């Protein structure tokens, strides 16, 4: 009985109208680059100063990659990473470019200041985890 049902479903499925894809397919193959990176663990993979320096370079490189490739997208995982980059006092055009990339959706910014350790989160700490990022986002739309 079950085998017959599967056979009939397969048979009738062949007569169904094809469902158009909601996403247009590209005319030519698309090349996707994946840049693997573990999530931010301040002080676990290296001293915080070394992690901060790596994050500064990473954001600067991501902006350069976005300028070179209009399909490049990036996620800045935490506000802490962005704050480290902002501490370098990047030139105003570069700051504006980052804001443009964020506003256009090509760059994303995680809502938390840093990655929380859930076993240490109280309501007070949870509020502070999102306070600075929320304030910065409000100031920069």
N, C-alpha and C positions, 0 to 999 in steps of 0.2 A: 504494500500500500504506500509506504513512505517513498520507495524508489519510484513508483509511478507518479507520485506528486512532484518529485524533483524533475522527472522527465518531462511532464506536462508544463511545469513552470519554465523549463529551458526551451521547450518547443514554442510556447506562446511568447516568450521573451524575444525570440527571433523576429516576431512580427511587430514588435513595439517600435514606435517612432523613436529615432535617436534624440536624446535630450541635448540641446545645444549647451556648450560650456559657457558659464557666465564670464569666464576670463578668456579674452582673445588669445589664441596661440600665436607665438612669434613666427614670422615667415622663415626664419633661419634658426639654427640651434643657438641656445643661450649658454654662455659660459658662466659658471658660478664658482667664485672663489670662497673658500671657507677659511677663516683665520682662527684656529683653535686657541682658546685661552681659558684658563680656569677662572672661577669667580674670585672676587676680591677677598682675601684673608689677610688683613693688615697684621703684620708681625708673625704670621705663621709660616710663610714661604721665605721671608727675608726680613731684616729689620725694617721698621716702618719708613725710615728715611730712604732706603733703597726701593721699597715698593712705591713710595711717592714719586721718586725720580722716574721710575719705569712708567707710571701712569701719566706723568707730564709728557714724556716722549710719545707715548701711545696716542694721546689725544691730538698732539701736534701732527703726528703721522696720519691719523685718521682724517684730519682736515685736508691735508695734502692729497691723500688718496681720493677724497670726495671731489676735490677740484680737478683731479686728473680723470676721473671716471664718473659720469653723471648717474650711473646705476649703483654706485657704492653707497652702502648704508652701514651704520655703526650704532652700537649701544654703549653709552657710558653708564656702567652698572650702578654706581652710587654717586651721591653728591660729593662725598669726600674726594673722589678722583677729580671731579670738576674743580673743586676748591683748590686742590694742589696745583692744577694747571693755571688757574686764575692767579695764584700767588706768584707766578713767574712774570706777571705784568705783561701779558702778550700785547702787541701793538693793537690799537683800536680796530683797524680793518680785520685783523684775525679774530678778535672778540666778536665783531659784528657778523663775520662769516659763520662762526660757531652758532650764534643765535639764529641766523638764517637757516642753517641746516637743522637745528632743533625745531624751529617753527614750521619748516616744510615737511617734517616727518622723516627726513633722511637720517637724522640722528635722533636717538631716543635717550632720555635721561631717567634713570631709576629714581623712584620717589623717596627712597630712604637715604639717610646720611651715610650709613655704613651698613654692612650686612649684620643683622642682629643675631644674637644668640638667644633663641627662643626660651631657653630655660632660665634666662636672667631678665626677661622682659616684664616689667610692671606697667601699669597704665601710665604712670608718670614718665617712665623711660620711653615707652612707645610714643607718647606725645612729642618728646624731645627728639626722637629718631627722625621725625618728619618735619619738625618745626623750621629749621634752616632751609632745607630744600623747598618747602612750601613758600616761605618768605621770598627766596630768590626767584622762584618761578612767578610769583605775583608781580615782582618788580620788573621782570623781563618778559612778561606775557608768554 
